[in-house]
């Protein structure tokens, strides 16, 4: 298995990250362990989580922490978590002040049972708060060893550029990772307007800066697979089914015939074979689905094949 270089000091990573939104404690713990064991069995070494994931806040982190202790594998695994999520009752209310970020970081470390994580993302932006104020707080976490690198999630290209320009001007750590919504399919209807989807401007920023991308919803809720097997649900259709994605699907099917690669592998290879480092986050409902990630991670597409399926620079 070919591992890819990351900005995390001394860490190369499996090309696909294991998502953990469905992880939890109590009755969910055994299944969470099963999924992490399956992923680790073929060399998977990066797990993504957040303080808000789980039935109760922190349950996903607690499950991962329990597994790390049980398997004694903390040094093997890259851990990325997210803080600064707005209150669920008011998603446009920012929580990126020093006090709230400090609280979230300490809670995450306690849940995971670790002294520091590898990547710490801000789960949302607060455009009313100056980027300098936010970065000063985050840099304190780096200096204290609580995280190795910093990341953004659901930030626009303009705000990421502004933050990294500020960091360069003031000798600070900027964002070395970004976690937007991105898949081969374009989401045509999203109910949460605080999510930021990959677009041409954001893609071009990643390309110019060679900024690592760790996209969520990387399989578009299974849209292409459900389209292929005739199980497309009304909800998935509402979010993804349109002329543009149908055309992408036709090209995807043709490429599958040409290469012999499955649609499941191709939709992830489209991301992992971009011009800049991309590590898609993938969740699963079963361990069997996780074992399929190995084939997807090994799939290689040429630049012409990538742009032939869907161009991002237009």
C-alpha positions in Angstrom: 0.0 0.0 0.0 1.4 3.4 -1.0 1.1 5.9 1.8 1.0 9.6 1.1 2.9 12.5 2.7 1.0 14.8 5.0 1.8 18.1 6.7 1.7 16.2 10.1 5.3 16.0 11.1 6.7 12.5 10.6 3.4 11.1 9.4 2.5 9.5 6.1 -1.1 8.4 5.7 -3.3 5.8 4.1 -5.1 7.6 1.2 -8.6 7.3 2.7 -9.6 8.5 6.2 -12.1 6.6 8.3 -15.1 8.7 9.3 -16.7 8.3 12.7 -20.0 10.1 12.8 -21.8 6.9 13.6 -19.3 5.8 16.4 -20.5 5.7 19.9 -20.5 4.2 23.4 -22.7 1.6 25.1 -24.5 -0.5 22.4 -22.5 1.1 19.6 -19.1 0.5 21.0 -18.6 -3.1 19.7 -19.5 -2.0 16.2 -17.2 1.0 16.4 -14.3 -1.3 17.5 -15.1 -3.6 14.6 -15.0 -0.8 12.1 -11.7 0.6 13.4 -10.2 -2.9 13.5 -11.2 -3.6 9.9 -9.7 -0.3 8.8 -6.4 -0.9 10.6 -6.1 -4.4 9.3 -5.1 -3.3 5.8 -3.0 -0.3 6.9 -5.6 2.4 7.5 -4.1 4.9 9.9 -6.2 8.1 10.0 -9.5 8.5 11.9 -11.6 11.7 11.7 -13.9 12.8 14.5 -15.4 15.8 16.2 -16.5 16.9 19.6 -20.2 17.0 18.5 -20.2 13.5 16.9 -22.2 10.7 18.6 -25.6 10.3 20.4 -24.2 12.4 23.2 -21.5 15.1 22.6 -18.1 13.4 22.6 -19.3 9.8 22.2 -17.4 9.3 19.0 -14.2 10.6 20.5 -14.7 8.5 23.6 -15.2 5.3 21.5 -12.0 6.1 19.5 -10.1 6.8 22.8 -11.3 3.5 24.2 -10.1 1.7 21.1 -6.7 3.4 21.1 -6.1 2.3 24.7 -7.4 -1.2 24.1 -5.3 -1.7 21.0 -2.3 0.3 22.3 -1.9 1.9 18.9 -2.0 5.7 19.5 1.4 6.2 17.8 0.2 4.4 14.7 -2.9 6.4 14.1 -3.4 10.0 12.9 -6.2 11.6 14.9 -8.1 14.6 13.6 -10.9 16.2 15.5 -12.9 19.4 15.3 -14.1 22.0 17.7 -15.8 25.4 17.6 -19.2 24.0 16.4 -22.0 26.5 16.8 -24.9 25.7 19.1 -27.3 23.4 17.3 -30.2 25.7 18.1 -28.5 28.6 16.4 -26.1 27.5 13.7 -25.2 31.1 12.8 -24.0 31.9 16.3 -20.1 31.7 16.5 -18.2 29.9 19.1 -14.6 30.7 18.0 -13.8 32.9 21.0 -10.8 31.9 23.2 -12.9 30.5 26.0 -15.1 28.3 23.9 -12.2 27.0 21.8 -10.2 26.2 24.9 -13.2 24.4 26.4 -13.7 22.3 23.2 -10.1 21.4 22.9 -9.8 20.2 26.5 -13.1 18.2 26.2 -11.8 16.5 23.1 -8.5 15.6 24.6 -10.3 14.2 27.7 -12.7 12.2 25.6 -9.9 10.8 23.4 -7.7 10.2 26.4 -4.7 11.8 24.7 -2.4 14.7 25.5 -2.6 16.0 21.9 -4.2 15.3 18.5 -2.5 15.4 15.1 -5.0 17.8 13.3 -7.3 20.2 15.0 -10.0 21.7 12.7 -12.5 24.5 13.3 -15.9 22.9 12.5 -17.4 26.2 11.3 -16.3 29.8 10.7 -17.5 32.9 12.4 -17.0 35.6 9.8 -17.8 38.3 12.4 -14.6 37.5 14.2 -11.2 38.6 12.9 -9.0 35.8 11.6 -6.1 37.1 13.6 -7.9 36.6 16.9 -8.9 33.0 16.0 -5.3 32.1 14.9 -3.8 33.5 18.0 -5.9 31.1 20.1 -5.2 28.2 17.8 -1.5 28.8 17.9 -1.5 28.5 21.6 -2.7 25.0 21.2 0.2 24.2 18.8 2.7 25.7 21.3 1.2 23.6 24.1 1.5 20.4 22.1 -2.3 19.9 22.0 -2.2 19.7 18.2 0.5 19.3 15.6 -1.3 21.2 12.7 -4.3 23.3 12.3 -7.3 22.9 9.9 -10.4 24.6 8.8 -13.8 23.0 7.9 -16.6 24.8 6.2 -14.5 27.9 5.6 -14.6 29.8 2.3 -11.5 30.2 0.1 -11.4 33.9 0.9 -11.4 33.4 4.7 -8.7 30.6 4.4 -6.5 32.9 2.3 -7.0 35.7 4.8 -6.1 33.5 7.7 -3.0 32.1 6.0 -1.9 35.5 4.9 -2.2 36.7 8.5 -0.2 33.7 9.7 2.6 34.3 7.3 2.7 38.0 8.2 2.9 37.3 11.9 5.0 34.2 12.0 2.2 32.0 13.1 0.9 28.5 12.1 -1.8 28.8 9.5 -4.3 26.2 8.2 -2.5 23.2 6.7 -5.7 21.2 6.1 -9.2 22.0 4.9 -12.3 19.9 5.2 -15.0 21.0 2.8 -18.0 19.0 1.4 -16.7 17.4 -1.8 -17.5 14.4 -3.8 -17.6 13.5 -7.5 -21.3 14.4 -7.4 -22.3 18.0 -7.0 -24.8 18.6 -4.1 -27.7 20.5 -5.7 -29.8 21.0 -2.5 -28.3 21.3 1.0 -30.4 22.3 4.0 -27.5 23.4 6.1 -26.3 26.7 4.7 -23.3 26.7 7.1 -21.7 23.9 5.1 -19.1 24.9 2.4 -19.0 22.8 -0.7 -15.9 22.6 -2.9 -16.2 25.0 -5.9 -13.8 26.3 -8.6 -12.5 29.1 -6.3 -11.8 26.8 -3.4 -10.3 24.1 -5.7 -8.0 26.7 -7.4 -6.8 27.9 -3.9 -6.0 24.3 -3.0 -4.1 23.8 -6.3 -2.1 27.0 -6.0 -1.2 26.5 -2.3 -0.9 22.7 -2.5 -3.1 22.7 0.6 -4.2 19.3 1.9 -7.9 18.6 1.6 -9.8 16.0 3.7 -13.3 16.2 2.3 -16.5 15.0 4.0 -19.5 13.5 2.2 -17.0 12.1 -0.2 -19.4 9.5 -1.5 -22.3 11.8 -1.9 -24.5 9.7 0.4 -23.9 6.7 -1.9 -25.6 8.5 -4.8 -23.8 6.8 -7.7 -24.0 3.4 -6.1 -27.7 3.8 -5.4 -28.2 5.0 -9.0 -26.4 1.9 -10.3 -28.4 -0.6 -8.3 -31.8 1.2 -8.5 -32.1 2.0 -4.9 -32.0 5.8 -5.1 -34.0 7.2 -2.2 -36.2 10.4 -2.5 -33.8 12.2 -0.1 -30.7 11.3 -2.0 -32.4 12.2 -5.3 -33.4 15.6 -3.9 -29.8 16.4 -2.9 -28.0 15.0 -5.9 -30.1 13.9 -8.8 -29.9 16.3 -11.7 -28.7 16.5 -15.3 -25.1 17.4 -14.4 -24.7 14.4 -12.0 -26.5 12.1 -14.5 -23.9 13.1 -17.1 -21.1 12.5 -14.6 -22.6 9.1 -13.9 -22.6 8.2 -17.6 -18.9 9.1 -17.8 -18.2 7.2 -14.6 -19.8 4.0 -16.1 -17.8 4.4 -19.3 -14.6 4.7 -17.3 -15.5 1.7 -15.2 -15.8 -0.3 -18.4 -12.5 1.0 -19.7 -10.5 0.5 -16.5 -12.2 -2.5 -14.9 -12.5 -0.5 -11.7 -15.7 -0.4 -9.7 -17.9 2.7 -9.5 -17.2 2.7 -5.7 -13.4 2.8 -6.3 -13.6 5.3 -9.1 -15.6 7.9 -7.2 -12.9 8.0 -4.5 -10.0 7.8 -6.9 -11.4 10.9 -8.5 -10.5 12.6 -5.2 -7.3 10.9 -4.3 -5.8 11.5 -7.7 -6.3 15.3 -7.8 -3.4 17.8 -8.4 -3.0 18.5 -4.6 -3.1 16.1 -1.6 -6.7 14.8 -1.0 -7.6 12.3 1.7 -11.4 11.7 1.5 -13.2 10.8 4.7 -15.4 7.8 4.3 -17.9 6.4 6.7 -19.5 2.9 6.5 -22.5 1.0 7.8 -20.6 -2.3 8.0 -17.1 -3.7 8.3 -17.5 -5.3 4.8 -17.8 -1.8 3.3 -14.6 -0.8 5.0 -12.7 -3.7 3.5 -13.7 -2.4 0.1 -11.7 0.8 0.8 -8.4 -1.0 0.1 -9.2 -1.4 -3.6 -10.3 2.3 -3.8 -7.1 3.4 -2.2 -5.0 1.5 -4.7 -6.9 2.8 -7.7 -4.9 5.2 -9.9 -6.4 7.6 -12.5 -4.5 9.8 -15.0 -5.0 13.6 -14.9 -6.9 13.3 -18.2 -9.2 10.7 -16.6 -9.8 12.9 -13.6 -10.7 15.9 -15.6 -12.7 13.8 -18.1 -15.1 12.8 -15.3 -15.6 16.2 -13.8 -13.6 19.4 -14.1 -13.3 21.6 -11.1 -11.6 24.6 -12.7 -14.6 25.8 -14.7 
